[in-house]
Amino acid sequence: MDVYPVNSATSTTTIECLRTSFSNHGLPELIVSDNGTCFTSTEFKEFLKKNGIRHVTSAPYHAASNGLAERAVQTFKRMMKKCPEGTLTAKVARVLFSYRVTPHTTTGLSPAELLLGRKLRCTLDSIHPNLSRKVMKKQEQQTKDHNKKAKERWFKTGDSVLIQNFSFGPKWIPGLIESVTGPVSYKVMLGDGRVVRRHVDQIHTHHRRPEERNNLPQTASMTLSQTDQGSEAWLEAEEVVLSEEKLEEPATTEAVGSSETEQRTVTTPTPLRRHSRREIKLPSYLKDFKLD
């Protein structure tokens, strides 16, 4: 229901009110009115014709033919009488707002909800607040309180970190950030070449000592294939060391042979007793006897 206060119900005034209504709700296909002069004038007919709207009038002197409009007028006048004091514009606004947010007895929904597909907020919503809105408000407050003390943690590729260990060994093990897999997820390369994925809650910043850095890969962006090549190179280096040890074996054997000629006395240290020992005494009746 739309109501427009006017000083005179002329065709021009009626057309202006309809333009305002059409801008809010769009062009209708049909308009039903009584036989008033503002609706039967040539100007009004031309306006409807240009907008492609069909016009139907009710029977003369038979208000029941347009009962929907007559009932709306009756309802509006009754609500205006109950409206508190104020200007005409303020009274009309209060009446229309109350009418549009009040659920209908037949449909169970308010006119505004049928038109807009949503409920309009009114003062009664403050008395009985929406539960979902209350939950959202509490969650926003909790988030705000948490963010006051929380610090944003983020790492970049190559950062030295400690990650939580879920297998055997220490609880936290060192590594290097290899790549960023998400807003709070990272891939970390360990000292043995393994790459694991951890959440930011399972990672801490770590400042390494120089000797610890030598035990880690040179770059955190090593691929698994590069790690395999490194292990093969390590095996080759081990073979070279073993071959050098074999070449030095004869000299070592000669030194051992010469030392075998010398007689050395090996003394085995007596293990210390780690527990207390009770003192043993002979019985008094055996003091005159010699016992082995």
Summary of the structure (lengths in Angstrom):
residues: 292
radius of gyration: 48.6
end to end distance: 127.7
largest distance: 156.0
contacts: 582
relative contact order: 0.05
helix: 47%
strand: 13%
